[in-house]
Amino acid sequence: MYKDTVSDKPNHWWGLATLPEEISYPYNGEANPMTLVCQFAYGEGLVYIFADLDYFFGDMEADGGHIGEWNSNLYQVLYTDHLSDLHEHEIRYADGSSAVPEPRDTTNYESRILSKPTCWQDELTQDYPGYEVLVQLEEDDDIGLRFYDCGTLFFLIKPADLAARNFNNVKCVLYSY
């Protein structure tokens, strides 16, 4: 479901995804909507990162990710250069309340976009040679996001894919103690 308003600030963590009409909102393998992790400008377009994070937000009944590399039905990375007619997609619980955390500005948030990893560098280099960090997502007590014990979720991409704006081969990996 979307509303016909367009955000004038497309770069943000969490919040509502502002997608063009031709892109469907992603759902996990169980037909549940994924959480928008972040959306940010890249090149002439926007990158959207979604993941099945219900378990890590405290829904112990949810089937979700695990330590290690995630199956592709648990996350999705989208790119579009169609920036007109963007619509905010609202995801709500049955009681009508918002199912997404409040948006946060990309410049003042602990997690990272297109940067060197701030943790797990040796493991990433060993386990995923030739990949770079597209997004590093840290735990966040303010919104109740916990990755087991001091975990970090990474979305990794090869530099050639990033340059070609090919986000089909992104890997999602969770490291935790």
N, CA, C and O atoms as a DFTB+ gen file, in Angstrom:
708 C
 N C O
     1  1       0.848      -1.167       0.000
     2  2       0.000       0.000       0.000
     3  2       0.892       1.229       0.000
     4  3       1.861       1.281       0.758
     5  1       0.593       2.214      -0.826
     6  2       1.400       3.419      -0.818
     7  2       0.509       4.640      -0.762
     8  3      -0.672       4.600      -1.107
     9  1       1.108       5.715      -0.321
    10  2       0.380       6.968      -0.373
    11  2       1.076       7.870      -1.386
    12  3       2.286       7.769      -1.586
    13  1       0.319       8.739      -2.014
    14  2       0.837       9.553      -3.100
    15  2       1.555      10.794      -2.604
    16  3       1.184      11.916      -2.949
    17  1       2.577      10.592      -1.799
    18  2       3.423      11.696      -1.383
    19  2       4.855      11.282      -1.626
    20  3       5.187      10.097      -1.574
    21  1       5.673      12.224      -1.884
    22  2       7.068      11.943      -2.167
    23  2       7.929      12.624      -1.123
    24  3       7.756      13.806      -0.828
    25  1       8.856      11.865      -0.569
    26  2       9.776      12.429       0.408
    27  2      10.767      13.338      -0.308
    28  3      11.299      12.968      -1.355
    29  1      11.017      14.509       0.237
    30  2      12.029      15.380      -0.355
    31  2      13.427      15.016       0.145
    32  3      14.411      15.616      -0.289
    33  1      13.527      14.043       1.048
    34  2      14.808      13.552       1.549
    35  2      14.853      12.036       1.372
    36  3      14.526      11.294       2.299
    37  1      15.258      11.569       0.180
    38  2      15.214      10.122      -0.056
    39  2      16.255       9.326       0.722
    40  3      16.087       8.118       0.892
    41  1      17.346       9.973       1.210
    42  2      18.378       9.243       1.936
    43  2      17.981       9.098       3.395
    44  3      17.876      10.089       4.118
    45  1      17.759       7.855       3.830
    46  2      17.465       7.642       5.242
    47  2      17.562       6.171       5.605
    48  3      17.463       5.286       4.755
    49  1      17.762       5.937       6.914
    50  2      17.669       4.606       7.511
    51  2      16.237       4.450       7.995
    52  3      15.620       5.413       8.450
    53  1      15.718       3.253       7.897
    54  2      14.390       2.911       8.406
    55  2      13.312       3.761       7.739
    56  3      13.540       4.317       6.665
    57  1      12.184       3.863       8.343
    58  2      11.102       4.672       7.794
    59  2      10.425       4.009       6.607
    60  3      10.526       2.799       6.405
    61  1       9.737       4.825       5.831
    62  2       8.976       4.346       4.683
    63  2       9.833       4.374       3.429
    64  3      10.598       5.314       3.213
    65  1       9.705       3.351       2.609
    66  2      10.417       3.306       1.336
    67  2       9.690       4.185       0.326
    68  3       8.470       4.104       0.190
    69  1      10.437       5.018      -0.378
    70  2       9.858       5.820      -1.450
    71  2      10.259       5.186      -2.776
    72  3      11.328       5.463      -3.321
    73  1       9.377       4.329      -3.279
    74  2       9.642       3.544      -4.486
    75  2       8.851       4.065      -5.672
    76  3       7.750       4.592      -5.508
    77  1       9.418       3.917      -6.881
    78  2       8.609       4.213      -8.056
    79  2       7.529       3.143      -8.211
    80  3       7.669       2.024      -7.715
    81  1       6.472       3.497      -8.892
    82  2       5.325       2.601      -9.018
    83  2       5.678       1.246      -9.643
    84  3       5.051       0.238      -9.319
    85  1       6.670       1.214     -10.532
    86  2       6.997      -0.041     -11.225
    87  2       7.778      -1.025     -10.358
    88  3       8.018      -2.154     -10.787
    89  1       8.180      -0.627      -9.152
    90  2       8.883      -1.546      -8.252
    91  2       7.929      -1.967      -7.148
    92  3       7.383      -1.132      -6.426
    93  1       7.739      -3.263      -7.029
    94  2       6.876      -3.805      -5.978
    95  2       7.632      -3.865      -4.658
    96  3       8.839      -4.106      -4.621
    97  1       6.897      -3.643      -3.588
    98  2       7.504      -3.737      -2.261
    99  2       7.912      -5.189      -2.024
   100  3       7.121      -6.093      -2.294
   101  1       9.136      -5.440      -1.521
   102  2       9.598      -6.822      -1.344
   103  2       9.012      -7.518      -0.110
   104  3       8.787      -6.903       0.933
   105  1       8.777      -8.799      -0.269
   106  2       8.264      -9.668       0.792
   107  2       9.216     -10.844       0.950
   108  3       9.908     -11.225       0.005
   109  1       9.248     -11.419       2.153
   110  2      10.104     -12.580       2.390
   111  2       9.452     -13.835       1.814
   112  3       8.391     -13.761       1.194
   113  1      10.083     -14.975       2.020
   114  2       9.573     -16.234       1.511
   115  2       8.250     -16.665       2.123
   116  3       7.600     -17.573       1.605
   117  1       7.834     -16.021       3.230
   118  2       6.570     -16.346       3.894
   119  2       5.495     -15.306       3.611
   120  3       4.477     -15.259       4.302
   121  1       5.713     -14.479       2.608
   122  2       4.764     -13.440       2.184
   123  2       4.562     -12.335       3.217
   124  3       3.500     -11.714       3.262
   125  1       5.585     -12.086       4.054
   126  2       5.563     -10.972       4.995
   127  2       6.421      -9.836       4.444
   128  3       7.480     -10.089       3.869
   129  1       5.982      -8.591       4.611
   130  2       6.789      -7.480       4.093
   131  2       8.121      -7.375       4.821
   132  3       8.197      -7.549       6.037
   133  1       9.163      -7.089       4.061
   134  2      10.485      -6.887       4.650
   135  2      10.580      -5.467       5.191
   136  3       9.810      -4.586       4.808
   137  1      11.530      -5.263       6.078
   138  2      11.787      -3.948       6.656
   139  2      12.768      -3.192       5.768
   140  3      13.780      -3.742       5.335
   141  1      12.455      -1.918       5.501
   142  2      13.424      -1.076       4.815
   143  2      14.550      -0.779       5.794
   144  3      14.320      -0.171       6.839
   145  1      15.751      -1.199       5.466
   146  2      16.924      -0.901       6.280
   147  2      17.387       0.516       5.965
   148  3      17.590       1.329       6.867
   149  1      17.551       0.804       4.675
   150  2      17.935       2.155       4.271
   151  2      17.678       2.345       2.787
   152  3      17.537       1.385       2.030
   153  1      17.622       3.594       2.398
   154  2      17.612       3.949       0.986
   155  2      18.535       5.147       0.844
   156  3      18.544       6.047       1.684
   157  1      19.316       5.144      -0.239
   158  2      20.283       6.222      -0.422
   159  2      20.556       6.439      -1.906
   160  3      20.432       5.530      -2.726
   161  1      20.932       7.683      -2.222
   162  2      21.255       8.038      -3.595
   163  2      22.590       7.412      -3.978
   164  3      23.546       7.424      -3.202
   165  1      22.634       6.863      -5.198
   166  2      23.878       6.351      -5.748
   167  2      23.843       6.586      -7.247
   168  3      22.905       6.170      -7.926
   169  1      24.858       7.248      -7.756
   170  2      24.866       7.575      -9.176
   171  2      23.667       8.441      -9.503
   172  3      23.417       9.452      -8.846
   173  1      22.937       8.041     -10.515
   174  2      21.751       8.777     -10.946
   175  2      20.470       8.230     -10.338
   176  3      19.376       8.631     -10.735
   177  1      20.592       7.325      -9.385
   178  2      19.388       6.686      -8.865
   179  2      19.395       6.505      -7.362
   180  3      20.120       7.179      -6.630
   181  1      18.553       5.561      -6.921
   182  2      18.417       5.236      -5.503
   183  2      18.636       3.753      -5.282
   184  3      18.204       2.922      -6.081
   185  1      19.312       3.429      -4.186
   186  2      19.496       2.051      -3.735
   187  2      18.581       1.854      -2.535
   188  3      18.495       2.714      -1.658
   189  1      17.902       0.717      -2.506
   190  2      17.015       0.347      -1.400
   191  2      17.503      -0.980      -0.842
   192  3      17.747      -1.920      -1.598
   193  1      17.645      -1.062       0.468
   194  2      18.038      -2.314       1.099
   195  2      16.936      -2.722       2.065
   196  3      16.572      -1.979       2.977
   197  1      16.419      -3.918       1.842
   198  2      15.351      -4.495       2.657
   199  2      15.851      -5.790       3.275
   200  3      16.682      -6.482       2.687
   201  1      15.345      -6.120       4.462
   202  2      15.704      -7.390       5.096
   203  2      14.567      -7.852       6.003
   204  3      13.770      -7.053       6.494
   205  1      14.520      -9.152       6.207
   206  2      13.561      -9.764       7.115
   207  2      14.157      -9.689       8.516
   208  3      14.931     -10.561       8.912
   209  1      13.800      -8.657       9.260
   210  2      14.407      -8.390      10.561
   211  2      13.456      -8.578      11.741
   212  3      13.809      -8.227      12.867
   213  1      12.280      -9.115      11.516
   214  2      11.291      -9.232      12.590
   215  2      11.852      -9.932      13.828
   216  3      11.632      -9.480      14.951
   217  1      12.573     -11.028      13.626
   218  2      13.144     -11.761      14.753
   219  2      14.085     -10.865      15.560
   220  3      14.084     -10.904      16.791
   221  1      14.885     -10.062      14.867
   222  2      15.880      -9.222      15.526
   223  2      15.271      -7.976      16.155
   224  3      15.934      -7.270      16.915
   225  1      14.012      -7.708      15.841
   226  2      13.267      -6.654      16.520
   227  2      12.445      -7.218      17.670
   228  3      11.645      -6.500      18.271
   229  1      12.637      -8.506      17.984
   230  2      12.012      -9.084      19.170
   231  2      10.862     -10.027      18.933
   232  3      10.287     -10.525      19.900
   233  1      10.493     -10.303      17.682
   234  2       9.421     -11.254      17.396
   235  2      10.019     -12.661      17.369
   236  3      10.456     -13.142      16.323
   237  1      10.032     -13.312      18.531
   238  2      10.665     -14.626      18.656
   239  2       9.952     -15.719      17.873
   240  3      10.493     -16.812      17.705
   241  1       8.761     -15.443      17.398
   242  2       8.015     -16.406      16.571
   243  2       8.432     -16.322      15.102
   244  3       8.178     -17.243      14.327
   245  1       9.068     -15.222      14.728
   246  2       9.425     -14.996      13.322
   247  2      10.558     -15.915      12.897
   248  3      11.470     -16.216      13.667
   249  1      10.473     -16.343      11.665
   250  2      11.541     -17.118      11.055
   251  2      12.385     -16.114      10.281
   252  3      11.877     -15.448       9.379
   253  1      13.636     -16.000      10.614
   254  2      14.439     -14.977       9.953
   255  2      15.855     -15.428       9.755
   256  3      16.145     -16.619       9.650
   257  1      16.734     -14.451       9.706
   258  2      18.132     -14.707       9.452
   259  2      18.833     -15.395      10.605
   260  3      18.235     -15.673      11.645
   261  1      20.086     -15.658      10.406
   262  2      20.899     -16.396      11.361
   263  2      22.332     -15.908      11.232
   264  3      22.633     -15.105      10.348
   265  1      23.202     -16.369      12.082
   266  2      24.612     -16.031      11.960
   267  2      25.137     -16.678      10.682
   268  3      24.832     -17.834      10.386
   269  1      25.916     -15.931       9.942
   270  2      26.466     -16.399       8.677
   271  2      25.743     -15.757       7.502
   272  3      25.039     -14.758       7.652
   273  1      25.936     -16.353       6.332
   274  2      25.341     -15.819       5.113
   275  2      23.854     -16.154       5.046
   276  3      23.449     -17.285       5.315
   277  1      23.053     -15.164       4.686
   278  2      21.600     -15.333       4.627
   279  2      21.153     -15.790       3.248
   280  3      21.776     -15.470       2.235
   281  1      20.056     -16.548       3.230
   282  2      19.416     -16.927       1.975
   283  2      18.821     -15.689       1.325
   284  3      18.420     -14.753       2.016
   285  1      18.762     -15.681       0.011
   286  2      18.313     -14.491      -0.713
   287  2      16.837     -14.168      -0.497
   288  3      16.405     -13.066      -0.838
   289  1      16.052     -15.086       0.053
   290  2      14.640     -14.762       0.317
   291  2      14.465     -13.953       1.601
   292  3      13.344     -13.587       1.955
   293  1      15.581     -13.666       2.310
   294  2      15.520     -12.910       3.560
   295  2      15.975     -11.455       3.403
   296  3      15.934     -10.687       4.364
   297  1      16.405     -11.078       2.209
   298  2      16.823      -9.697       1.969
   299  2      16.695      -9.393       0.474
   300  3      16.644     -10.296      -0.361
   301  1      16.646      -8.121       0.171
   302  2      16.593      -7.708      -1.223
   303  2      17.216      -6.327      -1.349
   304  3      16.961      -5.440      -0.535
   305  1      18.026      -6.160      -2.370
   306  2      18.638      -4.871      -2.668
   307  2      18.149      -4.459      -4.049
   308  3      18.310      -5.197      -5.022
   309  1      17.558      -3.289      -4.126
   310  2      16.978      -2.793      -5.372
   311  2      17.656      -1.492      -5.774
   312  3      18.152      -0.751      -4.926
   313  1      17.672      -1.224      -7.063
   314  2      18.201       0.032      -7.585
   315  2      17.263       0.524      -8.678
   316  3      16.758      -0.260      -9.481
   317  1      17.040       1.817      -8.694
   318  2      16.272       2.414      -9.785
   319  2      16.841       3.781     -10.115
   320  3      17.326       4.502      -9.243
   321  1      16.771       4.121     -11.392
   322  2      17.117       5.483     -11.791
   323  2      15.857       6.236     -12.226
   324  3      15.939       7.327     -12.792
   325  1      14.696       5.644     -11.955
   326  2      13.407       6.298     -12.205
   327  2      13.016       7.039     -10.931
   328  3      12.499       6.438      -9.989
   329  1      13.261       8.324     -10.908
   330  2      13.081       9.088      -9.684
   331  2      11.843       9.972      -9.686
   332  3      11.656      10.783      -8.778
   333  1      11.007       9.823     -10.690
   334  2       9.759      10.590     -10.683
   335  2       8.639       9.701     -10.167
   336  3       8.707       8.475     -10.262
   337  1       7.633      10.317      -9.634
   338  2       6.470       9.601      -9.110
   339  2       6.838       8.553      -8.063
   340  3       6.381       7.412      -8.127
   341  1       7.663       8.948      -7.103
   342  2       7.988       8.060      -5.995
   343  2       6.837       8.075      -4.998
   344  3       6.224       9.115      -4.753
   345  1       6.553       6.908      -4.427
   346  2       5.452       6.769      -3.480
   347  2       5.973       6.154      -2.189
   348  3       6.776       5.221      -2.217
   349  1       5.518       6.677      -1.066
   350  2       5.878       6.103       0.225
   351  2       5.008       4.881       0.485
   352  3       3.780       4.960       0.446
   353  1       5.647       3.766       0.747
   354  2       4.939       2.519       1.026
   355  2       4.781       2.361       2.524
   356  3       5.766       2.278       3.257
   357  1       3.550       2.321       2.971
   358  2       3.265       2.169       4.396
   359  2       3.071       0.690       4.724
   360  3       2.288      -0.002       4.073
   361  1       3.774       0.225       5.715
   362  2       3.618      -1.146       6.198
   363  2       3.089      -1.032       7.619
   364  3       3.740      -0.455       8.491
   365  1       1.900      -1.589       7.846
   366  2       1.228      -1.444       9.140
   367  2       0.874      -2.816       9.706
   368  3       0.644      -3.780       8.976
   369  1       0.840      -2.862      11.038
   370  2       0.347      -4.051      11.732
   371  2      -1.173      -4.094      11.620
   372  3      -1.800      -3.125      11.192
   373  1      -1.756      -5.219      12.006
   374  2      -3.213      -5.387      11.941
   375  2      -3.955      -4.332      12.763
   376  3      -5.079      -3.960      12.425
   377  1      -3.331      -3.849      13.841
   378  2      -3.998      -2.832      14.669
   379  2      -3.871      -1.416      14.091
   380  3      -4.371      -0.457      14.679
   381  1      -3.199      -1.288      12.940
   382  2      -3.071       0.002      12.281
   383  2      -1.800       0.767      12.604
   384  3      -1.523       1.788      11.973
   385  1      -1.024       0.302      13.568
   386  2       0.210       1.005      13.921
   387  2       1.297       0.717      12.889
   388  3       1.273      -0.306      12.206
   389  1       2.243       1.635      12.792
   390  2       3.327       1.493      11.823
   391  2       4.207       0.307      12.186
   392  3       4.521       0.089      13.357
   393  1       4.598      -0.452      11.181
   394  2       5.446      -1.623      11.383
   395  2       6.918      -1.319      11.111
   396  3       7.745      -2.230      11.064
   397  1       7.241      -0.046      10.935
   398  2       8.629       0.308      10.638
   399  2       9.154       1.314      11.655
   400  3       8.398       2.151      12.149
   401  1      10.448       1.236      11.971
   402  2      11.034       2.231      12.864
   403  2      11.003       3.618      12.217
   404  3      10.937       3.744      10.994
   405  1      11.051       4.643      13.048
   406  2      11.084       6.016      12.543
   407  2      12.346       6.234      11.703
   408  3      13.399       5.678      12.015
   409  1      12.247       7.032      10.650
   410  2      13.425       7.267       9.804
   411  2      14.526       8.021      10.540
   412  3      14.267       8.807      11.452
   413  1      15.755       7.760      10.121
   414  2      16.918       8.467      10.662
   415  2      17.759       8.947       9.491
   416  3      17.878       8.272       8.469
   417  1      18.329      10.108       9.662
   418  2      19.198      10.702       8.656
   419  2      20.420       9.814       8.461
   420  3      20.949       9.274       9.432
   421  1      20.874       9.656       7.228
   422  2      22.026       8.799       6.951
   423  2      23.337       9.379       7.453
   424  3      24.303       8.634       7.619
   425  1      23.406      10.673       7.700
   426  2      24.679      11.272       8.109
   427  2      24.953      11.150       9.600
   428  3      26.108      11.254      10.011
   429  1      23.948      10.936      10.411
   430  2      24.151      10.925      11.866
   431  2      23.761       9.593      12.497
   432  3      23.229       9.570      13.607
   433  1      24.013       8.504      11.819
   434  2      23.611       7.207      12.332
   435  2      24.839       6.320      12.441
   436  3      25.746       6.399      11.612
   437  1      24.868       5.478      13.463
   438  2      26.032       4.638      13.738
   439  2      26.395       3.698      12.594
   440  3      27.579       3.463      12.351
   441  1      25.419       3.160      11.895
   442  2      25.684       2.216      10.826
   443  2      26.282       2.946       9.623
   444  3      26.253       4.175       9.563
   445  1      26.817       2.198       8.676
   446  2      27.600       2.789       7.594
   447  2      27.082       2.377       6.221
   448  3      26.577       1.271       6.027
   449  1      27.225       3.311       5.268
   450  2      26.917       3.054       3.863
   451  2      28.182       3.304       3.054
   452  3      28.825       4.344       3.199
   453  1      28.540       2.337       2.193
   454  2      29.695       2.466       1.305
   455  2      30.945       2.940       2.048
   456  3      31.548       3.953       1.694
   457  1      31.316       2.195       3.072
   458  2      32.497       2.563       3.844
   459  2      33.272       1.315       4.249
   460  3      32.807       0.191       4.057
   461  1      34.431       1.523       4.798
   462  2      35.214       0.410       5.338
   463  2      34.497      -0.138       6.565
   464  3      33.875       0.625       7.304
   465  1      34.572      -1.445       6.795
   466  2      33.937      -1.986       7.997
   467  2      34.621      -1.477       9.256
   468  3      35.839      -1.297       9.285
   469  1      33.826      -1.247      10.297
   470  2      34.385      -0.796      11.567
   471  2      34.602      -1.965      12.524
   472  3      35.120      -1.783      13.626
   473  1      34.208      -3.157      12.103
   474  2      34.420      -4.370      12.896
   475  2      34.396      -5.566      11.944
   476  3      33.971      -5.443      10.796
   477  1      34.846      -6.704      12.418
   478  2      34.834      -7.954      11.669
   479  2      35.652      -7.883      10.366
   480  3      35.379      -8.640       9.434
   481  1      36.649      -6.985      10.286
   482  2      37.431      -6.814       9.059
   483  2      38.132      -8.101       8.633
   484  3      38.072      -8.483       7.464
   485  1      38.793      -8.771       9.573
   486  2      39.533      -9.988       9.232
   487  2      38.604     -11.075       8.710
   488  3      38.914     -11.746       7.726
   489  1      37.468     -11.246       9.372
   490  2      36.507     -12.278       8.951
   491  2      35.951     -11.967       7.563
   492  3      35.834     -12.863       6.727
   493  1      35.612     -10.715       7.317
   494  2      35.082     -10.335       6.005
   495  2      36.107     -10.566       4.898
   496  3      35.776     -11.098       3.838
   497  1      37.350     -10.163       5.150
   498  2      38.407     -10.336       4.155
   499  2      38.639     -11.811       3.854
   500  3      38.832     -12.194       2.700
   501  1      38.621     -12.630       4.891
   502  2      38.853     -14.065       4.718
   503  2      37.653     -14.751       4.071
   504  3      37.818     -15.548       3.148
   505  1      36.454     -14.449       4.547
   506  2      35.260     -15.157       4.084
   507  2      34.721     -14.645       2.749
   508  3      34.095     -15.401       2.006
   509  1      34.958     -13.373       2.439
   510  2      34.386     -12.762       1.232
   511  2      35.440     -11.926       0.501
   512  3      35.303     -10.709       0.382
   513  1      36.495     -12.594       0.013
   514  2      37.537     -11.846      -0.699
   515  2      36.949     -11.197      -1.957
   516  3      36.137     -11.794      -2.663
   517  1      37.375      -9.983      -2.209
   518  2      36.903      -9.279      -3.399
   519  2      35.605      -8.523      -3.200
   520  3      35.122      -7.875      -4.128
   521  1      35.028      -8.592      -2.003
   522  2      33.782      -7.873      -1.714
   523  2      34.078      -6.641      -0.874
   524  3      35.050      -6.606      -0.118
   525  1      33.229      -5.634      -1.016
   526  2      33.283      -4.428      -0.208
   527  2      31.971      -4.275       0.541
   528  3      30.965      -4.891       0.190
   529  1      31.993      -3.450       1.569
   530  2      30.788      -3.210       2.356
   531  2      29.906      -2.193       1.633
   532  3      30.305      -1.051       1.406
   533  1      28.711      -2.631       1.280
   534  2      27.694      -1.721       0.744
   535  2      27.007      -1.034       1.920
   536  3      26.859       0.187       1.942
   537  1      26.588      -1.848       2.905
   538  2      25.962      -1.325       4.122
   539  2      26.391      -2.180       5.306
   540  3      26.425      -3.408       5.227
   541  1      26.716      -1.507       6.401
   542  2      27.013      -2.153       7.678
   543  2      25.951      -1.702       8.657
   544  3      25.807      -0.506       8.913
   545  1      25.202      -2.651       9.210
   546  2      24.104      -2.344      10.117
   547  2      24.438      -2.838      11.515
   548  3      24.640      -4.031      11.738
   549  1      24.492      -1.907      12.446
   550  2      24.799      -2.221      13.839
   551  2      23.519      -2.410      14.646
   552  3      22.441      -1.978      14.238
   553  1      23.655      -3.061      15.792
   554  2      22.548      -3.150      16.737
   555  2      22.142      -1.745      17.167
   556  3      22.955      -0.821      17.127
   557  1      20.888      -1.585      17.577
   558  2      20.393      -0.261      17.964
   559  2      19.393      -0.432      19.103
   560  3      18.244      -0.810      18.877
   561  1      19.829      -0.156      20.305
   562  2      18.952      -0.299      21.472
   563  2      17.766       0.656      21.426
   564  3      16.694       0.334      21.938
   565  1      17.945       1.827      20.820
   566  2      16.863       2.812      20.755
   567  2      15.630       2.287      20.018
   568  3      14.503       2.668      20.335
   569  1      15.847       1.418      19.038
   570  2      14.700       0.876      18.290
   571  2      14.501      -0.619      18.555
   572  3      13.654      -1.252      17.925
   573  1      15.270      -1.180      19.477
   574  2      15.092      -2.577      19.854
   575  2      15.657      -3.575      18.868
   576  3      15.163      -4.699      18.787
   577  1      16.678      -3.197      18.116
   578  2      17.303      -4.089      17.134
   579  2      18.518      -4.754      17.768
   580  3      19.475      -4.080      18.149
   581  1      18.476      -6.084      17.879
   582  2      19.563      -6.852      18.482
   583  2      19.927      -8.009      17.575
   584  3      19.054      -8.759      17.138
   585  1      21.225      -8.160      17.286
   586  2      21.740      -9.283      16.503
   587  2      22.488     -10.225      17.444
   588  3      23.718     -10.230      17.487
   589  1      21.735     -11.012      18.189
   590  2      22.287     -11.946      19.161
   591  2      23.161     -11.208      20.164
   592  3      22.646     -10.423      20.961
   593  1      24.489     -11.443      20.143
   594  2      25.391     -10.817      21.097
   595  2      26.380      -9.933      20.340
   596  3      27.344     -10.430      19.758
   597  1      26.141      -8.639      20.352
   598  2      27.030      -7.665      19.692
   599  2      27.227      -7.968      18.212
   600  3      28.348      -7.922      17.706
   601  1      26.151      -8.272      17.531
   602  2      26.234      -8.634      16.125
   603  2      26.202      -7.449      15.183
   604  3      25.803      -6.343      15.547
   605  1      26.637      -7.714      13.955
   606  2      26.633      -6.730      12.879
   607  2      26.165      -7.422      11.606
   608  3      26.619      -8.518      11.279
   609  1      25.259      -6.774      10.896
   610  2      24.747      -7.284       9.628
   611  2      25.394      -6.504       8.496
   612  3      25.369      -5.273       8.480
   613  1      25.975      -7.233       7.547
   614  2      26.653      -6.611       6.403
   615  2      25.934      -6.969       5.113
   616  3      25.442      -8.085       4.943
   617  1      25.884      -6.005       4.214
   618  2      25.469      -6.222       2.836
   619  2      26.723      -5.956       2.016
   620  3      27.260      -4.848       2.031
   621  1      27.191      -6.985       1.294
   622  2      28.476      -6.933       0.604
   623  2      28.283      -6.958      -0.903
   624  3      27.357      -7.590      -1.412
   625  1      29.168      -6.263      -1.613
   626  2      29.076      -6.186      -3.069
   627  2      30.483      -6.156      -3.656
   628  3      31.416      -5.643      -3.038
   629  1      30.619      -6.711      -4.854
   630  2      31.892      -6.626      -5.567
   631  2      31.991      -5.256      -6.231
   632  3      30.990      -4.743      -6.731
   633  1      33.172      -4.663      -6.243
   634  2      33.334      -3.331      -6.830
   635  2      32.831      -3.227      -8.271
   636  3      32.241      -2.213      -8.644
   637  1      33.054      -4.258      -9.082
   638  2      32.592      -4.217     -10.477
   639  2      31.066      -4.167     -10.546
   640  3      30.503      -3.471     -11.391
   641  1      30.399      -4.905      -9.658
   642  2      28.935      -4.861      -9.628
   643  2      28.441      -3.493      -9.182
   644  3      27.463      -2.978      -9.724
   645  1      29.110      -2.904      -8.201
   646  2      28.725      -1.578      -7.731
   647  2      28.874      -0.553      -8.856
   648  3      27.983       0.266      -9.076
   649  1      29.995      -0.602      -9.561
   650  2      30.238       0.336     -10.663
   651  2      29.192       0.178     -11.766
   652  3      28.794       1.160     -12.393
   653  1      28.747      -1.057     -12.001
   654  2      27.750      -1.333     -13.041
   655  2      26.322      -1.165     -12.530
   656  3      25.364      -1.354     -13.281
   657  1      26.180      -0.811     -11.263
   658  2      24.870      -0.680     -10.626
   659  2      24.073      -1.981     -10.725
   660  3      22.862      -1.987     -10.947
   661  1      24.805      -3.076     -10.549
   662  2      24.208      -4.409     -10.533
   663  2      24.144      -4.869      -9.078
   664  3      25.156      -5.259      -8.494
   665  1      22.958      -4.820      -8.509
   666  2      22.785      -5.171      -7.103
   667  2      22.180      -6.565      -6.934
   668  3      21.701      -6.907      -5.853
   669  1      22.200      -7.365      -7.994
   670  2      21.630      -8.715      -7.946
   671  2      22.524      -9.722      -7.227
   672  3      22.052     -10.781      -6.815
   673  1      23.800      -9.407      -7.075
   674  2      24.738     -10.360      -6.477
   675  2      25.181      -9.962      -5.069
   676  3      26.176     -10.483      -4.567
   677  1      24.460      -9.055      -4.435
   678  2      24.809      -8.628      -3.079
   679  2      24.630      -9.811      -2.117
   680  3      23.679     -10.585      -2.230
   681  1      25.549      -9.928      -1.191
   682  2      25.459     -10.955      -0.158
   683  2      25.120     -10.283       1.169
   684  3      25.576      -9.174       1.448
   685  1      24.323     -10.958       1.975
   686  2      23.953     -10.474       3.299
   687  2      24.524     -11.456       4.316
   688  3      24.266     -12.658       4.245
   689  1      25.307     -10.929       5.266
   690  2      26.030     -11.780       6.216
   691  2      25.913     -11.183       7.613
   692  3      26.075      -9.977       7.804
   693  1      25.632     -12.039       8.580
   694  2      25.549     -11.621       9.983
   695  2      26.706     -12.246      10.757
   696  3      26.905     -13.461      10.740
   697  1      27.458     -11.386      11.432
   698  2      28.508     -11.837      12.344
   699  2      28.085     -11.474      13.755
   700  3      27.533     -10.400      13.993
   701  1      28.349     -12.382      14.690
   702  2      28.030     -12.137      16.095
   703  2      28.924     -13.017      16.956
   704  3      29.415     -14.050      16.502
   705  1      29.128     -12.606      18.184
   706  2      29.939     -13.392      19.116
   707  2      29.163     -14.569      19.637
   708  3      29.683     -15.348      20.435
